[in-house]
C-alpha cells in the first residue's frame, strides 16, 4: 500500500472530493483524521472507512478558527503520534461570488476564511510537527482558475486559489531543508452538483465542455490520484509544484 503507516489530516473531508480522498488514502494504508464542520457527515465518513478495514477519527473543526485548528491537530497527535500528510482541501465556491464590483465584503471574507486562512492555520500547527519528524507532505488544493481570467467572474474564489499557489511556493522553499514538501493540485472543472447548478441549459453546459480537449468534465478520482502521488514517497523529489489536472482546458486558446 502506498501510504502504509502514514497519518493524514484531510480538511473538508465529510463530503465531496475530501471524502473521496479520505476513502482512497485509507485504502492505501493511511490513518485518516477527518475534519469538517458537518458532524453527521463526518461520523458517517469514518464509519464507512472503518467498515472497509481502515483507520479513521473525526474531529469537528471550523478550519477558519485558530483554536479549533490547534485542538484538532493536538487530537490527531494524541491519537496517532505523528502527522505525515496535510491535505488542505476545505473550500467553498458560493453562488454570491462574482465581480469585485458586485460581491459584498461579507462574502469576500467568508471565502478567504475557508479557502486560504484555513490552509494558513492548518500549516501553522502541522509544520512544527513535521519539522521534528524531518519529513512531511502538504498538499494544497488550488484551481485552474488561478491561471486564467473569466468573463463570468468569481473574483473572491479566484483570488483565494491564487493565494494557495503563492503559499505553496513559499512553504516549499522555507521548509524543504526539514524534509517537508509542499505542492498544489489545480483541478479543472469537476462535474459536481455545484457545477451543474451553474448550467442554465444544455447549451451552457456544452459551452464549457467544448473548452476541454479531452471531451469530458473531471471526476473526483482524477484529482485524488494526483494527490495520492504527492502524499506518497513516490514524489519524494517533488516540491513547490503546481500540478494542473484539467483535461487540457488551460492549454486551449479557443
matplotlib code that plots the C-alpha trace (Angstrom):
import matplotlib.pyplot as plt

x = [0.0, 1.3, 0.6, 1.2, 2.0, 1.2, -1.2, -3.2, -5.2, -7.8, -9.8, -13.4, -13.4, -17.0, -18.2, -17.1, -13.5, -12.3, -14.4, -13.2, -9.6, -10.3, -11.5, -8.7, -6.0, -7.4, -7.5, -3.8, -2.9, -3.1, -4.7, -7.1, -8.1, -11.4, -12.1, -15.3, -18.0, -20.6, -20.7, -23.2, -21.5, -18.1, -19.1, -20.6, -17.3, -15.2, -17.9, -17.6, -13.7, -13.7, -16.2, -13.8, -11.0, -9.4, -8.4, -10.0, -11.1, -13.4, -12.7, -15.3, -13.3, -14.0, -10.7, -11.1, -10.9, -7.4, -8.5, -10.4, -7.4, -5.0, -7.2, -7.7, -4.0, -3.4, -6.1, -4.5, -1.2, -2.6, -4.4, -1.6, 1.7, 2.7, 1.3, 2.8, 0.3, -1.7, -4.3, -5.7, -8.9, -11.5, -13.0, -16.2, -17.4, -20.7, -23.2, -23.0, -19.4, -18.8, -17.1, -15.3, -17.8, -20.7, -19.8, -20.2, -17.4, -19.0, -18.9, -15.3, -14.2, -16.1, -14.4, -11.0, -11.5, -12.5, -10.3, -7.0, -7.0, -7.7, -4.5, -2.5, -3.9, -3.5, 0.0, 0.9, 0.2, 1.2, 4.5, 6.2, 5.3, 6.7, 9.9, 10.6, 9.9, 12.2, 9.5, 6.0, 3.9, 1.5, -1.0, -2.9, -6.0, -5.9, -7.7, -7.2, -8.9, -5.9, -4.1, -7.0, -9.5, -13.1, -15.9, -18.2, -16.1, -15.7, -13.2, -13.0, -12.7, -10.1, -8.1, -8.1, -6.9, -4.1, -3.1, -2.9, -0.3, 1.8, 1.6, 2.7, 5.9, 6.8, 6.3, 8.2, 11.2, 11.1, 10.7, 12.3, 15.5, 13.4, 12.3, 8.8, 7.3, 4.5, 2.7, -0.6, -3.1, -5.0, -8.3, -10.1, -14.0, -15.2, -18.7, -20.4, -23.9, -22.5, -21.1, -24.3, -26.2, -24.3, -25.7, -28.9, -29.2, -27.6, -26.1, -24.4, -23.1, -21.6, -20.1, -17.9, -17.4, -16.2, -13.2, -11.9, -9.7, -10.3, -14.0, -15.3, -15.6, -13.4, -14.3, -13.1, -10.8, -8.9, -7.8, -7.4, -5.0, -2.7, -2.9, -2.2, 1.1, 2.0, 1.2, 3.3, 7.0, 6.9, 7.0, 10.0, 11.7, 8.6, 8.0, 6.8, 4.9, 1.6, 0.2, -2.7, -5.3, -7.8, -8.4, -6.3, -8.6, -5.8, -4.0, -6.9, -6.9, -10.4]
y = [0.0, 3.4, 5.2, 2.4, 3.7, 7.4, 9.7, 12.2, 15.2, 16.0, 19.1, 19.3, 15.5, 14.9, 15.3, 15.8, 15.4, 15.5, 12.5, 10.6, 11.4, 10.1, 6.8, 6.4, 7.3, 4.9, 2.1, 2.9, 2.3, 5.8, 6.6, 9.4, 12.5, 13.6, 17.3, 19.1, 21.3, 18.7, 16.2, 13.8, 13.5, 13.3, 10.5, 8.6, 9.1, 7.5, 4.7, 3.7, 3.8, 1.6, -0.8, -1.2, -2.1, 1.4, 3.6, 7.0, 9.5, 12.5, 15.9, 18.6, 21.6, 25.0, 25.4, 29.2, 29.4, 29.1, 27.5, 24.8, 24.0, 23.9, 21.5, 19.3, 19.0, 18.1, 15.5, 14.0, 13.9, 12.3, 9.7, 8.7, 10.2, 11.8, 13.6, 12.9, 14.4, 17.6, 17.8, 21.4, 20.5, 22.6, 25.2, 26.9, 28.4, 30.2, 31.4, 35.0, 35.3, 37.4, 40.6, 42.8, 45.5, 43.3, 41.0, 42.0, 42.3, 39.5, 37.2, 38.1, 37.5, 34.2, 32.8, 33.9, 32.4, 29.0, 28.8, 30.3, 31.2, 27.6, 26.5, 29.1, 27.9, 24.1, 24.6, 26.8, 23.9, 20.9, 22.2, 22.2, 18.5, 17.7, 19.7, 17.5, 14.4, 15.8, 14.8, 15.6, 16.3, 19.3, 19.3, 22.4, 22.4, 25.4, 25.6, 26.1, 29.5, 30.8, 30.9, 32.4, 35.2, 34.6, 36.6, 35.1, 36.1, 34.5, 37.1, 36.0, 32.3, 33.0, 35.2, 32.6, 30.0, 32.2, 32.7, 28.9, 28.8, 31.5, 29.9, 26.6, 28.1, 29.9, 26.8, 24.6, 26.9, 27.6, 24.0, 21.9, 21.8, 20.0, 17.3, 18.9, 19.0, 21.3, 21.1, 22.3, 20.4, 22.6, 20.9, 21.8, 21.7, 18.8, 17.6, 18.2, 19.3, 22.8, 22.9, 21.6, 24.3, 26.8, 25.3, 27.1, 24.9, 22.2, 24.9, 26.4, 23.0, 22.4, 25.9, 24.8, 21.2, 22.3, 24.1, 20.7, 18.9, 15.5, 15.9, 15.4, 17.1, 15.8, 13.4, 13.4, 10.4, 12.4, 14.8, 12.4, 10.1, 13.1, 14.0, 10.3, 10.6, 13.8, 12.1, 9.1, 8.6, 8.3, 12.1, 12.5, 14.9, 16.9, 20.2, 23.6, 22.2, 23.4, 20.3, 21.0, 18.3, 19.9, 17.8, 20.3, 23.3, 25.7, 24.7, 25.6, 29.1, 28.7]
z = [0.0, -1.0, 2.3, 4.8, 8.3, 7.4, 9.1, 7.0, 8.1, 5.4, 5.8, 4.5, 4.4, 5.2, 1.6, -1.9, -3.0, 0.6, 1.4, -1.7, -0.6, 2.9, 1.5, -1.1, 1.4, 3.9, 1.3, 0.7, 4.3, 5.9, 9.2, 8.5, 10.5, 9.0, 9.8, 8.9, 10.5, 9.5, 12.4, 10.9, 7.6, 9.2, 11.5, 8.5, 6.6, 9.3, 9.8, 6.2, 6.3, 9.4, 7.9, 5.0, 7.3, 7.6, 10.5, 10.9, 13.5, 13.1, 14.7, 14.3, 13.2, 11.7, 9.9, 9.8, 13.6, 15.2, 18.4, 16.5, 14.3, 17.2, 19.1, 16.0, 15.4, 19.1, 18.8, 15.8, 17.5, 20.6, 18.6, 16.2, 17.5, 14.2, 11.2, 7.8, 5.4, 5.5, 2.7, 2.6, 0.8, 2.5, 0.2, -0.9, -4.1, -3.2, -5.7, -4.4, -5.5, -8.6, -9.7, -7.1, -8.0, -7.0, -4.1, -0.5, 2.0, 4.0, 1.0, 0.3, 3.9, 4.2, 1.0, 2.2, 5.6, 4.3, 1.2, 2.3, 6.0, 6.7, 4.9, 6.8, 10.2, 9.5, 8.2, 11.2, 13.6, 11.5, 10.2, 13.7, 14.0, 10.6, 11.4, 14.4, 12.2, 9.4, 6.9, 5.7, 2.7, 2.4, -0.4, -1.2, -3.4, -5.7, -9.1, -12.8, -12.4, -10.6, -14.0, -16.1, -16.2, -16.8, -18.4, -15.7, -12.7, -9.3, -8.0, -4.4, -5.2, -7.9, -5.6, -2.8, -5.2, -6.4, -2.8, -2.4, -5.3, -3.7, -0.2, -1.8, -3.2, 0.0, 2.2, -0.2, 0.0, 3.7, 4.9, 2.2, 4.4, 7.0, 4.6, 4.2, 0.7, -0.3, -3.6, -5.1, -7.2, -9.6, -10.7, -13.8, -13.9, -11.9, -12.5, -9.1, -8.1, -7.6, -11.1, -12.6, -10.8, -12.9, -16.2, -17.2, -20.3, -22.3, -24.5, -21.4, -20.4, -23.8, -24.0, -21.0, -22.2, -25.6, -24.0, -22.6, -25.2, -23.5, -24.0, -20.5, -17.2, -14.4, -11.7, -8.1, -8.6, -11.3, -8.6, -5.8, -7.5, -8.2, -4.5, -3.7, -5.6, -3.7, -0.4, -1.1, -1.1, -4.9, -5.0, -2.6, -5.0, -5.9, -4.1, -4.9, -7.9, -9.3, -10.9, -13.2, -13.7, -16.0, -19.1, -21.0, -20.6, -19.7, -22.9, -25.1, -26.7, -28.2]

ax = plt.figure().add_subplot(projection="3d")
ax.plot(x, y, z, "-o")
ax.set_aspect("equal")
plt.show()
